[in-house]
Amino acid sequence: MAQDNQENMGADPTAYWAATKRLTVVLLAVWFLVSYGAGILFRDALDNYSFGGAPLGFWFAQNGAIYIFVALIFIYCWKMNQYESKFRIKE
């Protein structure tokens, strides 16, 4: 059974796991910067600009973080499909 798993994983299962962890960390960092950074930490600087009639810091806190979060979900799915094909996880 373990051998079947090895064959399914491709040549290097640790590379698959490393790629998955790296992707997750990068996407979480982007999510943190957009939601906490743009919405709270950099709000005063961003409020000098406006988007859709609202200060940009406020817009990120209310709308932008949600849009970015949804985009990150799609990016995660797209990249994981690539990783699964590259490391032969799915058939």
C-alpha positions in Angstrom: 0.0 0.0 0.0 2.8 2.4 0.9 4.5 1.7 -2.5 1.3 2.6 -4.3 1.3 5.9 -2.5 4.9 6.5 -3.5 4.1 5.8 -7.1 1.2 8.2 -7.0 3.3 10.9 -5.5 5.8 11.0 -8.3 9.6 11.1 -7.8 9.7 13.3 -4.7 6.8 13.5 -2.2 8.8 15.9 -0.1 8.9 18.4 -3.0 5.1 18.3 -3.3 4.7 19.0 0.4 7.4 21.8 0.3 5.6 23.4 -2.6 2.3 23.2 -0.9 3.6 24.7 2.3 5.4 27.5 0.4 2.2 28.3 -1.5 0.1 28.4 1.7 2.6 30.6 3.5 2.7 33.1 0.6 -1.0 33.3 0.2 -1.5 33.7 4.0 1.1 36.5 3.9 -0.8 38.3 1.1 -4.1 37.8 3.0 -2.5 39.3 6.2 -1.0 42.3 4.4 -4.3 43.1 2.6 -6.7 42.5 5.5 -4.7 43.6 8.5 -2.0 45.7 6.8 -4.2 47.7 4.3 -7.3 47.8 6.5 -5.6 48.6 9.9 -1.9 49.3 9.8 -1.6 51.4 6.7 -5.1 52.8 6.8 -4.1 56.4 7.5 -1.7 56.5 4.5 -4.2 54.8 2.2 -6.9 57.1 3.2 -5.2 59.9 1.2 -6.5 58.1 -1.9 -10.1 57.1 -2.7 -11.7 54.2 -4.5 -15.3 54.3 -5.5 -15.9 57.4 -3.5 -14.6 56.0 -0.2 -11.2 56.3 1.4 -8.9 53.5 0.2 -8.1 52.3 3.7 -11.8 52.1 4.5 -12.5 50.3 1.2 -9.9 47.7 1.9 -11.2 47.1 5.4 -14.8 46.8 4.2 -14.6 45.3 0.7 -11.1 44.8 -0.7 -10.0 42.2 1.8 -13.0 40.1 0.9 -12.3 40.4 -2.8 -8.7 39.5 -2.3 -9.6 36.6 -0.1 -11.9 35.1 -2.8 -9.2 35.7 -5.4 -6.7 33.9 -3.2 -9.0 30.9 -3.0 -9.1 30.7 -6.8 -5.3 31.1 -7.0 -4.9 28.3 -4.4 -7.1 25.9 -6.3 -5.4 26.7 -9.6 -1.9 26.2 -8.2 -2.8 23.0 -6.3 -4.2 21.6 -9.6 -0.8 22.4 -11.2 1.0 20.8 -8.3 -1.2 17.7 -8.4 -0.5 17.3 -12.1 3.2 17.9 -11.7 3.7 15.5 -8.9 1.1 13.0 -10.3 -1.3 13.2 -7.4 -4.5 13.0 -9.4 -5.0 10.9 -12.5 
